[in-house]
């Protein structure tokens, strides 16, 4: 099941490449804390709520499988926070499972401006 979560996170984050190619941050969808996995399989992302602190954007989140007794994969992601277009771009993300069983990088980005977080395709 962990392999499903790792694949899910990889697909979720890599699906953003096309959306952020033009860097039109205002066109990115508003980021919500719960959303369906772009990797499918009924997996939901829950608790995605970035915080900008110093030169980093961080959040914990869970990948939750479907079913009556779903598998839950707690994870953490850290981005570099960079001033961009009057806001903060969270880029160069590095994620890991809370239990350190898996980790990776992601092209997914988050943009914060005027009190609104936007995701590059999440």
N, C-alpha and C positions, 0 to 999 in steps of 0.2 A: 504494500500500500504506500510505503514511503516513496517508491519509485513513481507512483502516480502523482504524488504531491510535488516531487521535484520536477517532473515533466510538466505539470500544471503551471508551476511558477515560471518555468522557462518559457512556455508558450504564452502565458499571460504577459510577461514582460517583453518578449520579442515581437509580439504582435503590434507593438507601439511604434516600430521603426517607420512604417509608412506614414502614420499620422503626424509624426513630429518632423518630417523631412523639410517642410516649408517653414518651420519655426513660427507659425502664426498662433501664438499662445492663446489669444482670445477665442480662436476657433476650437481649441481643445475642449472636450466635454468636462463639465464640472465633476470633480472627483467625489465619489460617495464612499462611505465606509464599508458598504456591503454591495457586492456586485457579482454576477455570474462569471465563472472562469471562462476565458476565451479559449481555453483548451478543451472545453466541453466536459463530458462525463458527469454532468450534474454537479460538479464541484463549485462551491461558492467561496468567495473571499469575504472574510468578515473582520471588522475591526481595523480597517485601513484608515489611519488618521495621522498624517505626518505632522511633525513638530519641527520648526526651524530653531536650531540652537547654535549660536556662533556660526561656524562655517560648515555646518552639517544639517541635513534633514534626516530625521529618523522616525521609524514607526515599527510597532509590532503588528502582526496580523495572523490570521488563521486561514488555512485552506481546509474546508470542511466537505467531506464526501457526503453523498446523499444516503438516505436510509433511516431506519428507526434507531439504529445504534451507530451513528456515523463516526468514521475515523476523523480525527482532528489533528492537523499538522501545524503547531505553533511555529512562527517564523519571525525574523527581524530583518529589517533592511536599513541601510545607511547610505545616503547620497552626499555628494559634495554640494554645498549651497553656494551659488554664484549669482551676483547681481546681474540682471539682464532686463532690458526694456522696461525699466521702472519697477521691476518686481524681483523675485528670487526664483532662479531655476535650480531645481534639484536634479542633479545629473550624475553619471558615473556610479550608479547604484551597485552596491554589493549586498547580497542577501545571504542568510544562513538559517538553518533550522535552529530553534532554541536549544535543542539537545546536541547541536554541532554534528549531526549525522550527515548533513549535506550543506553545500554552499555554492555560490556562483555569482556571476555579474549579470547585469541587465541593461539593455538599451532604453528601458522604460524611463520616462522623465516626469516630473511633477513641476508645475509652475504656480507660484503664489503671487497674487497682486490684488490690492484693494479688498483684502479679507476673503478672497476666494482661491481655493486650490483647484487646479485643473490637471488632468492626467493626459498623457500623450497617447491615449487609446484604451485605457483601462476601464 
